[in-house]
Amino acid sequence: MTSPHVHRHTEAFYVLEGELTFQVGAEDEAVTLGAGGFVAVSPGVAHSYGTGGDGPARWLVVHAPDGGFAAFMRGLAEGVQIDWDIAPVLPDGGLSADHAIVSIGRELDSRGGPGKTR
């Protein structure tokens, strides 16, 4: 699980496979999402995340507008520290989970077609 943090931009996650568990908002509300699940965390909303199941997970993450995450990841690969838009949670816990969008999603069958709704 990542450390709880906030951004000045929106961070969104789309789970491709496996499971991710998120802790969201000042309430530290927990939700575990499987493939097809989506979370969009607004600026100022505390959040952390990590793999939620026994196996690996893959996900797509979008930072909008760009808070420097791509440059940060390139810096990691090159052994260079790059500052980007990430900060510790304020003492008041930040905004509530009501400021985030969570969609449980829809599972896909083995061919990538619609499966059961979760």
Buried (B, 14 or more C-beta within 10 A) or exposed (E): EEEBBBBEBBBBBBBBBBBBBBBBBBEBBEBBBBBBBBBBBBBBBBBBBEBBEEEEBEBEEEBEEEBBBEBBEEBEEEEEEBEBBBEEBEEEBBBBBEBBEBEBBBBBEEEEEEBEEE
